[in-house]
Amino acid sequence: MRIGRRHILLLFIALTISFTGCNNPDKNQEREYSIPTGKNIKFYIATDLHYLSKSLTDGGEAFQNYTSSGDGKQLEYIDEILRAFTFEIKNKKPDILIISGDLTSNGEKESHLALSQKFKEIENAGTSVYVVPGNHDLSNPWARGFKGDQRYETEKISDKEFCEIYGDFGYDEAISRDKHTVSYLVAPAEDIWLLMLDTNQYKNNWRNGAPQTDGQISQGTFQWIKKCSALAKEKGAKLIPVMHHSLIDHSDVIQKGYTLNNNKQAIAVFQNCDVDMILSGHIHIQDISSYRKDANTIYDIATNALSVYPHQYGVLKYSGENATFDYSTSRADVEGWSKAEGILDSNINNFKGYTEEFFGKRAYDMAYNRLIEEPGFTEREIKSMSEIVKLLNLRYFAGTEALNSKDVINSEGFALWNAAPDSFLKRYVMSILRDKDTEDNELHVQIRNKNP
């Protein structure tokens, strides 16, 4: 039980808990709710921190090679990004912070331990933190540190150790824990409960010698979810599922390994549980997808990775009076934090420009290096096409791909892509332009069937 929250109300309600997972004995328990029914709640949602402890890198050649060959994660400044994010949380004081997986770079124990201290600092400032693991976090054979020009193996953690390290951030407060995974149900408010789902598959990581990236929900966990839903309905609470993998496709070409393997069954279960939306990560882009059946719509909100341009987090506001959710996004204000702290680093002081250049160059170089292997393009044409990939990728990850699209469609680079032979990169470019003209940074949801 968390203590020392001076700014929130306490309400004691007896709950009879008749189902629980491992390490949660069946018992009748008195439940302390930090936030009573009908009160407004402000959630922050962050995902894919990919945090690497400073103790695991000297910033040398091996680390630089690792970051430069990666997928655009800003690991060189991940500690500063998190410090800036923490600074914002302390100033803006959301009630709850949700982290939807990939907390660490590759599941290093030192990274987990260091990150738990950062979460403790956030909780001490009055914001409750709830976490769920991602595919990078558990039993990861790729856990590495970096020294000089060498990578070295470092200690990783099991699922049991994850629950212990993050006990203060959801697991020790759980109403129920799934017997099959490290999923858990928690009630930060009397009428809003979080279903924190472990959708990862890490049991074969050691045998495979690599972390498994795809996700699914087992039949046993589905049964547990249904019991959680029944209990929530009985108590008049609304469930918000949180998981790392996508429930609904967020891309025409990037699905395998990102969307749940059994997402159709998951959608059916969630709709029967009267779920209006789920919060996810993993794909790193800012995107809102939806699925509608009959009169019921379910939304999958994938928040941009905090470690990746433009370093956004979600802001979810619940109105108890109106029974509504309003989602928006905000960028981590690294410049504001650096000014307040007197940080003397030109990259940090101009972080928006620095990280846009960093991420844009990554997309440009990726496209350029692939195109030079293809016959039939001149140097000028390759540069023009690479510029289009850079522009689209910057907008795609920020969730603004539908804005100002005429400057893309009317460009020489786009015309060249349109006429180019089929390839994954072409399909990727065209999939961004085919994205529905939805607002991926804002969503208003009227809650359905909230009361039993």
N, C-alpha and C positions, 0 to 999 in steps of 0.2 A: 504494500500500500504506500503510495507516495505521501509525503508530509511536507509541511512548510509552504503550502500555497495560500498566500494571504488574500489573493484577489478573487477567489472563487468560492461559491457556496457549497455546502455539504448537505447531502440528503441521504438518510439511511432508510433503505427499503429491503425487506427480507425477500430473498429469492431462494427457491428450492431448485437446486441444480441436480438433475438426475442422470446427467451424462457428462463424462469428462474423458480426456485422453490421458496419455502417459504423464506421470508426475503431478496429476491433479486428482486426488482421491475424491470419490463421490461423497458429498456431504451437503447438509443444509448450511448455508452461510449467510451472514448479514453482509449486504453489499453496500459499499459507500460510493455514491455517485458524486462526482465533482461538479457536474452541471445538471440542474433539475430540468424537468420537462418544460418545453415552451421557451427556453432561453435561446437567444441567438448564439451561434458558435462560429468562430473563424478558424478554418483549417489552413495550414500550409502543406503542400505536397511537393516533395522532392524525390528524385529517383536517379539511379545510375550515377552515384557519387564517384565510384571507382577510386576510392581514396587509397593512397599509398603513403604509409607512415614515413616521415622524414628520416627516421632511423634506418630505413631500408635503402636509401640512395644517397650517394655523394654528388649526384648531378653530373657524373663523369660520362665517358664515352659510351659505356654500355647503356646507361639510362637514356642518353640522347638518341642513340640508335633505336631504342625501344619506342620512344615517343614519336620519333620522326617516321617510323614505319607503321604506326598505329592507325586508328580510324578517326583521328581528329580529337581525341580526348586531351584536355589541357592539363596533363598531369604535372607539368613543371610548376604550375601555380595552383594545384588543387588545394593545398593547405590554405593559401590566401583566399581562395574562393569560399571555402568553408568558414573561415574566420569572418569574412565579409557577410556571409549569409547569417551567421550567428549574431553578428552586430545588428543586422536588420531585425532579426527575431526579438532581440532584447529591446529594441526601440519600438517596434510595432506590436509586440505582445500578442501574437495569435494564441488561441486556446490550445491548439493541438498541432503537432508536426507529424506528418506521415512520411515514412521513407519506404518506397515500394521496390526495394531490391537493388542488387549490385552495389552494395555498400563499399566494397573494397576492389582494388585492382585485380587481384587473383586469389582472394581468400587468405591472405597472409595473417597469421595470428597477431602479429605486432600491429598491423593496420586495424584489425578489429578492436584490439584493446585501446589503441589511441583514439579511435573513433568513438568508442563508448564513453571516454572521458569528455569528448566534445559534446555528446548528447547530455551528459550529466550537467555540464555547464548551462545548457539550454533549459533543462528541467529546473535547475536552481533559480533560473530567472523567471519561472512561472509557466512555462509551456510544456505540456505533456508530449512525450515522444513515443511513437509506436513504429516498430520496424518489422519487415519481413525480408527473408533472404532472396537473392537473385542467383542466376546460374554461375556467377563468378565466385560466390561466397563460401561454399561448403565443399570439403573434401577435394580441393582443387590441386591436381598434380603440378600445375603451372605456377604455384606460389613462388615468387622470386624476389630477391633483393639485388641491388646493383652497386658494384664497387669498381671504380676504375674502368677497365675495358672488359670486365667479367660480370656475368650473371651468376648468382648462387642460389641454391635451394634454401628456402626458409620454412619455418614451421607453419602448418596450416591447421584448420580446425574441423571438427566433426559437427553433425547436426546437434548433438547433445551439448557440445561446448558453445555453440551459437546461442542456445537457449540460456545458458549460464551467463555468458558475457553480456547478453542483452536482456537479462532478467528484469531489470528496472524499466525496460522500455517496451513493455507489453506482456511478456511471458509470465511474470510473477503476479500480474493482475488479471490474468485470463479467467473468464467465466468457465470456459471449456477449452481443452486442447485436443486436437485430432490425434488418434492413436497411430495413424499411418504416416504422418508428416509432421513438420513443425508449424503447422497451421494452428491458429488460435482465434477465439472469439473474445472480444473485450468491449466493455461498456463505459466509455469515457463520459457519456451523458445518459440520463435516464431514458431518453427517447431516440438517441442516435447511437447505434452500435457498429463496431468495425469488425468485419470478418477478414482477418489477416491470413491470406492463403499462400502456402508454400507450393508453387506449381512446378518446382524444379525437379530434375531427374539426375541425381548425383551418386546413386548406388553403384554404378559401374565405372565411375571415373578412374579408379585405380587400375582396373583391368584394361580400360581403353587408353590409359596414359594421357587423357585429355578431359577437360570438363565438357559434359553434354549440354548443349545449348537449348534444345527444344524443351517444351513443357507440356504437361497434361495434368488432369485431375483424375485420381483413381476412383474406382467404384465405391470403395470404402469411405473415401473422403466425401464423395457426393452424398452418401447416406448421412454422414456427420453434418454436412452443410444443411440438409433438409431438417435435421433436428435443431440446428441453430436457428433456422428460419422459424420453425414452429414456436420455439421459446421466445424469440423476439416478438412474434405476433401476439403471443399470449400476454406479454408485458407491454404491448403498445409501442414497441420500438421499431425504428427503421434500420435496415441493414445496409451498410456500404461495404461491398467486397473490395479488397485491395490485393493485387497480385502483380507479379513481375511480368509475366507474359501477356500478350494481347488476347482479349476475348474475341474481338472482331478484327478482320483484316484492315490494316492501315495503309496498304500499298497493293498495287496490282502485281508487282514483281517480287516484293520482299515479304514473304509469308512463311515459308518453311523455316522452322527453327524460331519463329517469332510469335505467330499465332498458335494458341493451344492446339495440340494434335486432335483433341476431341472437343473442339469449341462448339460444335452444333449441339452436343449433349449439354455442355455447360450453359449455353444460352437458354436452352429449354428449362433447365433446372432453375437458373436465376430468374427467369420470367415467372415460373410457378411460385417462386419465393417473393414475388412482388418487388424485385430489385429494379430500381430506375437507372442506376449507373454503377460502373465499376471504375476503379483507378488503377492504371497500369504504367509500365515503363518499357525497358528492354530495347525498343526500336530506336530510341534516342531522339526521334523527331517529335515535334509538337503537332498532335493530330487528334481530332475527335471523330470517331466513327459511330454509326448507330445501326440498330437492327429493329425492324418493326414487324410485329405480327398482330393481326386483328387491330385493336385500338391501343396496343401497348408497345411502347418504344423503350429500348434499353440502350444506353450510351456507354461507350468505352473511351475514357479520357486518357490518352497517352501523353504524359507530360515530358517535355524536352529534358534530356539528361543535364543535370546540373554541371557535369564535368565537360560538356560540349557546347560550343557556340549555339545560341546566344546566352547560355547559362541561365535558363529560366526556371522558375518554380511556379506551381499552381497555387492559387488562392481560392478556396471554396468557402462561401459564406452561406450558412444555414439560417433561415428565418423561421423561428418557432411560431410566430404569429401567423405568417402567411403559408407555412408548410412548403417552402421553396428552397432550392439550392441555386446559387449563382457562382459560376466558375469563371475565373479570369487568370491571367498570367502576369508575372513581374520578373524583371531581370535582376540578378544579384548585383547590387550596387557596389562593385569593387572599388570604383573611384571614390565614392563617398566615404567608404571605410578607410581607404588609404589616406585621404585628406585628414580625417578625424584622428587617425593614428600617427600621422606624420611620416608615412612610409616614403622613402626616397628610392623609387624604382620607376623608371620611365614607362616600362611596359604595364606596370600596375596602375600608375597614375593616368594612363590613357588606355585602360583595359578594353573598352569597347572597340576602339580602332585596332588595337594589337590583336585581339582574339579573332576579329573578323578577317584580318589579313592572314592570320595563322590558318584558320579553318578554310578560308577561300583558296589559299595557295594549295592546301592539301587536296581539295577537289580539282583544282586546275591541273596539278601535277599528275593526279591519278588519271584524268581524262587524256592528257597529253601523252603520257607514257603508253597508254593503250592504243591511242590513235596512230602513233608513229610506227606501230607494228602492222597497221592495216595498209594495204596498197591503195593507191588512187587519190590520196590527199596531198595537197601542197603544204608547205610549212605555214603559209598564211592561213589556209583553211583549217589546219589543225589548231592553230592558236585561236581562231574565231570560234570554233566548236568548243574548245576548252573553256573559253570565257563564258559561254552559255551554261555549261555544266557548273561552273563556279557560281554564277548568278542564281541559277535555280536551286542549287544545294543550300546556299545561304538563306534563301526564302523558305525552302522546304523545312529545314530544321527549326526555323522560327515560327512555322505555321502560317506564313503569309504568302504562300505560293500563288494564290489567285490574284494578288495585287499587282497592278501595273504590268499585266501580262503582254500588252501590246509591244512593249520594248523587246520582248523575247520573240514573239510570233513574227514580227516584221524584220527580224535581224537576219543577216547573212548566215550566222552560225546556226540558227534554227533551220533555215532552208536547207543547209547542208546535212543536218541531222535527219531531217524529214526524208531526204533522198538517199541517205546512207543505207548500206545493207544491214540486215538484221544482226543484232548483237545484244548482249545483256545491257551494255551501257546505253544503247539506243532505247531499249525497252524501259530502262530506268528513267531516262530523260522524258520520254513520252508519258510515262505513268504520272510524273509530277504535274504535267500539263493537263492530264485527264482528271486529276483530283477534283472532286466535287467542289463547287463554289460555296463551301460552308465556312463559317468563321471558326477557326481552330483554336482561337485564343479566348473565346467567350462562349458560355452556354448558360441558359436559364432552364431549370427543370422544376415543374410543378409535381410535387410528390403525390403518388397515387396510393390508395389503400394503406394509409399510414396507421390508422387506428384499427384494432381488432374488431 
